[in-house]
Amino acid sequence: ANTPRVLEIDKVTFTGQGVAVVVAEDRNVAEDACSKINVEYEELPVVVSAEDAIKPGAPQLHENAPNNICMEWECGNQEGTDQALSNSDVVVKEQLVNQRLIPNSMEPRGAIAEYKSATEEFTVWITSQAPHVHRLLATAFVFGIPETKMRVIAPHVGGGFGCKIFLYPEYCLVAALARKIECPIKWMETRSENFQATTHGRDHSTQIQVGANNDGTITSLKVNTVANLGGTLSTIAPGIPTTLYGRLLSGTYKFPNIYCGVKGVYTNTGMVDAYRGAGRPEATFVVERALDLVAKKLGMDVVDVRKKNFIQKDQFPYTPADGITKGLAYDSGDYEKPLNKALEMFNYAQFREEQKKARSEDKYLGVGFSTYIEACGVAPSAWIGAGGEGWGAGLWESANIRVHLTGKVVVTTGSSPHGQGTETTMAQIAADELGLPFDDVDVQYNDTLGTPFGYGTYGSRSAAVGGTALFNAVQKVKQKALRIGAHMLEASVDDVVYEDGKVSVKGSPDQAKTIQEIAGTAALGYSLPEGDEPFLDETAYFDPPNTTWPFGTHICVVEVEKETGSVKVKRYLAVDDVGNVINPMIVDGQIHGGIAQGVAQALWESGEYNESGQLVSGSLMDYAIPRTDCLPNFELDRTVTPSPTNPLGVKGVGETGTIASTPAVVNAVMDALAPFGVTNLNMPLTSQKIWNAIQKKGA
């Protein structure tokens, strides 16, 4: 595979790759020294578009990738889908583009490393969403040393959004320099470096064909996608436009025929990998735009077409057609319920009347819907690993819980909190299950020395997978507490119960021992039931049997100004079903942030390269991140359909807002532009792009 080197040798494939390093005691001195380094480059032909990169005669980036194709992948049934398309009453064809996005977390990446030559051990502090995975990859594939020789700590990481999952060259370089010079080395990424060298997201160009009958029933969906992977491969780059994209193309609908073909392509651009949603926003955009295009073609209401094709609540667990999920089934759902609740909140019929009146006054309102689904809680190891998707990795999660002599609880988790509120959620799970005050629980994480091995935080998996591992560990503690408590009460285990932080005799709540008393006895160890070991200390590992499948309905209302093409988001409503909710405020916060990023993709953000391969949107002056005043107050509600996949019944929420919002906004803008005959524009929907489209239609 064409993965990045710690420092590139002989050839670079995109702007932002490191070729030399300077170490100094002062940052200013280091920058001055860098300016004195002269690198001679022989300019090579450049290709920045993935579609251009696979054309005959295009510049070739890597000798082992003819036509710049990294990989080709498909799922579904091409022959059956083609046949269904030919038998459909109508077929809609369109090109849909998910432009390149740059994650731009407020806090760039950084690393500090020290090396102890006496013990040949590294300690590395890095901005990582998966410290255990970083240690594994760095020790096994870069340094060739045992894992025990490297401790990785991920302190306050800041925003991650997927781009801090990966093993970057700089992290390994800092460690190598610490060993070479035998002093601690620190590196902090500049904003310019963040734009160029940190992974980007999205960048798909997709041709769709959607077949439908005259009553609005979708008969077939055929998707061919060219995915830009950049100049070299990031850690999980090929999995984003394949597993996490193609497998989601049935959406919330019972499409009887589906086919998806993907080409992953090298270009002279920055690496592309997971960005909040990671393949699932791209899939949802394709599906939700397709539904609107079919409705437009048939002259039907977009809500009616969605309801016509929904998977029904009595069909769960539901396996989409043509094996596109490769054995996974949607766990639970009731897709009409959030749609109906959102319609009630919105008053759809009244809006259509207001829209009609506004158009008569030369004002252009639009409404867009997105009835999305998401795969969360990634992922069953047997499915994602060699036996299924072939990623060569398990994705279980771990947790440990210790009840100390004082009754205070310490939780350590393999998950990697970095701003989502995961530590709060974990503390709630432990406190609720043990019947203890929230403040009695301390959650520790992000240190490979003190936490059990875990795969980290991404894919909205912290509660569904990491939380379940903790739940299971707590059950082990409770079972041991029951045995010790029964022994202390001179009762049979069958005659006691654990409630409200106490073990008591059934029917005699006054005969009880608190968890603090039991923990003290367990720690002292001299009066335990036969066969029990001292201390209340248990670890659990949870490998999910299935992914979880959140869903919901998002509605966006926009106004497009005819004279300038500018778009104002006037209302935004979201009714999400993320299963059981542990902390409502955290859930709402995740949805808020996700919507903001999804709206930004629809209207403002775009990573742009010029024909010579220079990033021209490489600063906050040129890359349009939304401000608070760009967005309305979000109107949120939820339905609750617990997941049967885990005992908590949770589904995951970290990416739902991003996944659902982008097509809702684009569908709203297209609805506003319907009087001008505009049916599709590529994102971002800038005022210039919209104004040009209106002028082209002769308005």
N, C-alpha and C positions, 0 to 999 in steps of 0.2 A: 504494500500500500504506500501511497505517496504522502507520508505524514511529515510534519515539520521536523527539522533538526533543531538542536539547542542553539546553534548558530549556523546559518546557511553557508554552504561551501559551493563555489563555482557558479551557482545559478540561483536567482530569486524569481519567484513566479507572481508576486504581488507586492505592492507598496505597503510597507509595514513590517516586513520580515527583518529580523536582526542579522547583521553580518559581523559586528565587532562589539566589544564591550570595554568599558573603562571603569576602573575602580578607584575611588578617591575618598578622602576623609570628609569632603564637603561637596554638596550637590553642585554648587556653582563651579567649583574646580573641575568636577567630572564633565559638566556640560561644555566648559571651555576646552577641555582636552578632546572631547568628541568632535568639536568643530575643527580640530587640527588633523583629524583622520581623513585621508583622501582614499576614496574607493573608486576604482576605474570600472565603469560598466560598459559592456558592449550591448547596445540597444537591440533588443529582439522584437519581432512583430508581436503585437498585442491583440487579444480578443477579450472583451469584457461581457458580452452577451452570450448566454448559454445556447441560445438558438443559432447564433452566428458561429459558435465554437464547433458545432457538429456539421457545418456545411463543408462541402468539398473544398479543399485548398486552404482551410482555416489554419492559422498558426498552431503547432502542436506543443503542448506544455510538457508532456512526459512521454518518454519513449515507450513505456509499457502501457500506455493508454491511447491506442489508435483512435483517431477522430475525437480525441479529448473525452471519450466516454469512460467514466469510472466504473459504472455498473448499469445493468439493465434489469428490470424487475417487473413482475406483473402479478395480478391476482384477479380472480373472477373467471368468467367464461366468455372468451372473445367471440367464439362462433355463435353461441346462443344469444349473446347480446346483439350481434350484427343481424341475426335473423329476426329478433324482436323489433329492432329498429326498422327493418324493411317492412314489417307487418303493422307498424303503428300508423294511426291516422295522421299524426303530425310529428315532425322531427325538428327540433331546435338545435342549431349549431352556433357555437360562440367561442371566442377566445377570451379566457379569463386570466388576469395577471395578478399574482401576489407579489408586490414589489419587495425589494430588499429593505430590511429594517436593521437599525443599529441599536442594540439594547440600551446603552447609555445609562447604566445605573448611576445614581448620584455619586457613589463611592467607586472610583476605579480600582483595578486590581493592585495587589502589592504582595511582597514576600520579604521575610527576614529568615536568614539561616545561620546557624552556628554549627561548628563541627568540633568534636572532641577527639583528637588524634589518639589519646591514650586508650580509649575504648572503641574508636572508629565508629562513632555514633553521630548522627545528624539530629538536630531539632530544627524543624521548619515551621514557621508561622506563615500561613497563606490565606488568601481570600477564596475559600473553597466551599462549595455546596456538598462535597462528598470527600471529607478528609481521609477516610479509610481507603477509598478507591484511589485517591491521589497517591497515598503511600504505596499501595500495591503496584500501581503502574510505574511509579518512579523507581522503586527498588528492583522490581522484576525486569523491566524492559529498558531502563536507562542506566542505572548504576550497577545492576547485577549483584546486589547485596541482599542479605536476609531482611525481611520486613522489620524484624526486631531491632535493626540498626538505624531505623529512622522513626522519629516521633513527629507527627504532623498535628499542628494545632490550628484551628480555624476560629479565631476569636470573634470580634464583632465585624462580620463580613460586609454588612451593608446590603444594598440591593443585589440580587442575583439574577433573577429572570431567566435562568438557564445558562447564561454565558459564563458562569463561574463553576460549572460542573467539571470542566475539562482540564486535562493536564497540559499546561502551556509551556513553551520552551523557557520562558523567563524563570519559572519556578525551579526548574532543574538547573538552570544556569547559575542562579543565586546559590544553590546548594553546592554545586561544583566549585564555585569561586571560594566559598567558605572553607572547603576542604583544601583547596590549592594554597590559599593565602593564610589559612589558619587564624582567621578572625571573623567575627560576625559580619554579615553582608546584608544590606537593606536595599530594596528596590521598590519604588512607588511609580506606578504608571501615570503619565500625564494624560490630560484629556485628549490631546492629539493622538497619542499612542493608543488610547482606548478606542477612538474612532477607527483606527487603521488596523490594529493588531488583535483586539478582542473579537471573538466570533460575532458574525452577523446572523440574521434570521430571515426566513421565508425565501423569496426569490424563485418563484415558480412561474412558468408560462404553461398554460393548460388549454388544450382543445377539448371541448365537451360536445357530445351529441346526446340529446335527451329525447326519447320517444314517449309519446302519450296518445291516449285515445281521446275522442271528442268529449267524453264526460269528465276529463281531467285525471284519469288514472294513468300514473306513470308506468310505462311498460319496460323501460330500459334506460340505463345510464352508461355511456362509454366515455372514458376519460383517458387522455394521453398527456402526460406532464413531462416537461423538461425542467429539471431541477438544477440550479446553479450551486455547486459545492465549493466554489472558490479555487484558489491556486493549489492548496494542499488540503488533506483531509483532517478535520478535527476529530475528536475522540469518538463520537457516535453519529457523525454526519450522515452516513448512508442509511441509518435507521429512521431518520426524520421523514424523508419523502416516500418511504416505503411502509414499514410497519405502522408508524404513527399517523400516516396520511391515507394510504390506500385502504387500510382496514376500516376506516371510518366513513366510507363513501355511501353507505346506506342511510346515514343520518337517522332520523326518527321515523323513517318511512319503510314500507314493505315493498321496496323495488324488487320485482321478480327476476331481473337480469342486470348484472353489473359486470363491467370490466374496467380495469385500470392498468395502464402501462406507464412505466416511469423510466426515464433516462437521467442518471446522475452525471453531471458534466463538469469538467475542470475549465476554469477561466482565470484570467489574470486579475482576480479580485480577492478580497479578504475571505477567510474561511467562513463557511456557513454551517451552522449547527442549530441546536435547540434554542428557541426564544419563546418565552411564555406562551404555552399552548403546544408548540413543537409538533407541527404537522397537522394537528387537529384544527387549528384556525383555518389553515389552508383548505382542508377537506370540507369544513363547514361552510366556508365561503363558496366553494364550488357547488355544493348541494343546495344551499339556500338561494344563491343566484339562479341556479337552474330552475327551481320551483317558481320563482317570479317570472322568469322568461317564458316558461310554459304557460303560466296563467295569462300573461300578456298575449301570447300567440292565440290562445283559445278564447280570449275575451272573458275570462272568469276572474272572480275575486281571489286574491292571493290567499286569504284565510280559508276559503272553501277548498282550494286545491290542496292545501296542507292537511286539512281534516280528512279529505278524501283518501289520502295516502298514508295516514298515520298507522303505525303498528298499534293494535288495540290492547287494552290493559289485560285482557284475558289470554293474550298470546305469549306472556312471559313465563319462563325465560325464553327469549326469542333469538334464533340464530339467523342472521341475514343470508340472503341468497348467494349462491355460487361460491360458498366457502370463503367469502372475502375476509372474515374474521379468523379464519384458520382454526376453528374449533372453539373459540370463545363465544359465549352467548350473552346478550344483554340481560342483566340480572333482574331488574324490576323496573316498572315504569307505568305512567298514566299520562300520556303526552297531551291529551286534550285538557286535562285539569289546569295546568299552568297557563295554557293558551286562553281558556275561558276566563280564568281569574284576571289575566292581563287585559283581556278585552273589556271586562267589567270595569276595571280601574280606569281604562282609557276612554270608554264610551265611543266605540268605533263608528257606529252609525252617525252620531253627532259630528264626529270629525269629518266624515265624508261630505256632510252638508256644508260644514264650514269651508272645506277645501273647494267645493263647487262655487260657493259665494266668493271666496278669495280670488279664484281664477277669473271670475267675471270682473274683478277689480284690478286685474293684471298683477296679482300676487300669487306666488307659486309655493304652496305647501305640499309636503309629501310625507307619507308614512311608510316605514319599512319594518318587516317582521323577520325574526330569526328564531325558528323553533329547533334548537340545537340538541345534540347529544355529545358527550365527551367520554373517553375512556380514561379512568383515573386509577389510582392505587396500583401503579405498575410495579411488578407484573408477575404472574405465575412463572416460576423458574423453568418448569418443564416446557412452557410455551415460548418464553422469550429466549431461552437457551438453545442448545444444539438440537434438542428434540422438536423445537417448533420454529421460531423465527431465525435461529442460527446466530444469535448475538454472542454466544459463547460466554454468557454471564447469568448468574442467578440474580434475582431481585427481591429476595426475602428481606426482612428487617429484624432488628434485635432490640431488647430492652432488659435492663436489670433494675431490681428494686431491693433496697435494704432498709429494714426498720431497726434503728439503733436503740440502745438501751433506754434512752430518754423517750422513745416513741416517735422521735422525728424520723422522717422518711427521706431517703436519697434515691432519686431515679436517675439512671444513666441510660441514654438512648443512642442508638446508631443513626437516628435521623439527625439532620443538620439544620437546626433553626437559624435563620438569619433575617428576622424581621417579620415573619408571618404570624407570630404569636404562638408558635408551636410549643414553647416551654410552658406557657400558660395553660394550653390545652392538655398537655401531658400531666401537669400538676392537678388539673381538674379531674382527669380520669383516675389518677391514683387516690386523690382525696375522697372523691365520691365513692369509689369502690371499697375503700378502707374505713369510711365513716370518720374521717379526720378533718380538721380545719385545713383549708387551702394553704395557709401560711406555714403549716407543718411539713410541707413537701418542698424539697429542693431538687431542681432538675439540672443535671450536668450533661454536657454534650461537647462535640467538636474537638475532642482530644483523643488521639488514637491510643495514648497510654492508659487513659482512665475509663474508656467506654468500650463496650463490646463491638466487634466488627459489624459495620452496617453499611448499606449502600447509599445513604445520604438522602437529600431532599430535592425532589424534582417530580414532575409527573403527578402532582397533587396526591402524593402518597403518604404524607406524614401521619395523618390521622388514621386512614384506612389500613395502612400496613404497619407503620411504626406505633401508632396508638393501639392497634390490636396486639402487637407484641407485648406492649406494656400491660394491657388488660389481662393477657394470659399469664404474665409474670405475677401480677397481683393475685390472680386466682390461686396460683401455687402458694403464695404467702398465706392467703386466707385458709387454704386447706391445712397447711402446717400449723397455723394459729389455732384452728379448730382442734387438731390433735393435742397440741400442748395445753390449750385451754381446758379441754375435757379432762386431761390428766390432772391439771391443777384443781379442778372442781370435783375430782374423783367421780367422774361420770363417763358414760360411754360416748364415743364420738357421734353415734347415731342419735343421741339424746340432747345434743347441743346445736345452737345456731349462731351464725355470725351476723350481727346487726348493729348498726350505729357505732362501730368501733369497739364492739364488745363481743365476747363469746359468753353466751348464757344458756342455762338449762331451759329446754322447751317448756313453756308454761310457767316458768319461775324466773322472770327477768331479774329479780333481786339476786339470784345466785349467778354471778357474772364475774368475768375477769376482763379488764380493758386490754386493748392491744398494747398499751404501754407496759402493763404488768406482764403480759405474755412475752413481749419483746425482751424485757429484762430477764425473765426466766430463761428464754432461749439463748440470750447472750452469755449468761453465767454458766449454763450448760450442765449443772449438776443434778437437775431434777426434771429430766425429759422423758417422754415415753420411749420405750424400747424401740430402737431402730431409727430414731430421729437424731439428726445432727444439730449442733448448736447454731444459733443465729437465724434470724429471719432474713434470708438473702437468696433471691431466686432470679434466674435469667430465663428468658423465653425468646424463641425465634419464630417468626410468623412468615410463612410462604403462602401468599393468597391463592386460593383455588381458581380465582377468576379476577379480572379487573372489575372495578365498579363503574357505573354508568350514570353520572349525573345528567340532568336534562333541564329544559325550561323554555321560556318564551321571553324574548326581548323585543321591545317596540321602540322605535325611534321616530320622532317627528322633526322635520327640518323645514326651513324656509329658504328658498333660493331666490336671490335678487337678480332679476332679469338683466338689469343694466350693467352689473359688474360680475355676475357669476358667483358671488360670494354665498357661502352656506352658513346658516345659523342653526345650531341644534337647539330646538325650542323645548322639547320634552324627551325624557328617556325613562322608560319603565322596564323593569326586569322582574320576572317571577321565576325563581330558580328552585329546583328540587335537588338538593345535595344530600338526601337521606336525613338521618337524625342529625341534629345540630347540637354540638357541645357548648359552643360559645357564640351566641348570636352576633355580638358586636364584632368579633374577629371575622366571622363569615361575611357580614356586611362590608367590612373594610376591605376584604379580599375582592369582593365583587366590585366595589367602587374603583379600586386601582386597576383591575382588569378591564373594566369598561373604558376608563380613560385611555389605556394603551390601545385598545381596539378601535376606538373612535379616531385616535391619532393616526392609525394606519389608513383608515378610510379617507381622511381629509388632509393630512399634513405631512406625515413622515415619509422619507424615501432616501435610501442610500444610493447615491449616484456617482458613477465613474465616467470620466471623459474617454475619448478614443485612444488616449495614450496610457490609460490605466491609472490615472491619478484620481483619488477620491475627492470630488468637488463638493461633497456635503460633509466635510470632515471637521466641522466646528459647530458650536451651538449658535453661531450666527447663520449657518447655512442649513442646519438640520432642524426641522421645525417640531420641537417638542411642545406639547400643549401647555398652556398656562391654565390656572384655575378658572379664570374668567372666560375661557373658551367653552366651558362645559356647564350644563344646567344642573340643578339639584336632581339627583337620581331618585326615582320612586321605586322602592324595592318591596317585594313580598316573596313568600315562598310557599310551596307545597312540600309535604314530607312523605316520601316513599322509601322506607328503610331498605338498605341493601341486605340481602340474605348472605352475602359473601363473607361478612365479618360480624362478630358478636356485638359490636358497637352500632351496627346499622348505618355507619357513615359512608359517604361516597366520595368526598373531596370537593374542594371549592377554589383552589388557588388560581386556576386558569379559566374558569367558566366565563368570567366577564370578557376576557380577551377573545375567547372562541366565538361567543355569541354576538358581540357588538359590531364587528366590522361589517358583516353582511347586512345587519339591520340598518346601519347608516347608509350603506351604498344603495340598498333597496329603497330607502326613503328618498334619496336624491334622485334616483331614476323615476320614482313615482312623481316627484315634483316636476321633473322634466318631460313627463309623458305628453303634455300638450305640444311640445316641440318635436315629438317624434324621436327623441333620444332614448335608446333602449340599453346601451352599455357604454361605459367609459372605464378606462383603467385607472386604478388608484395610484397616487392620492388624487382625490377629486378637488383639485385646486381651482380657485376662481378663474384663472386664465383658461384652464382646460374646459371648464363648464361654459364660460363665455364664448369660447371658440366653437363649441358644439352647438350652442344656440344660434350663433351667427351663421354657421354652415347650413343649418336648417332653414335659414331665411327668415328668422323671427324678427 
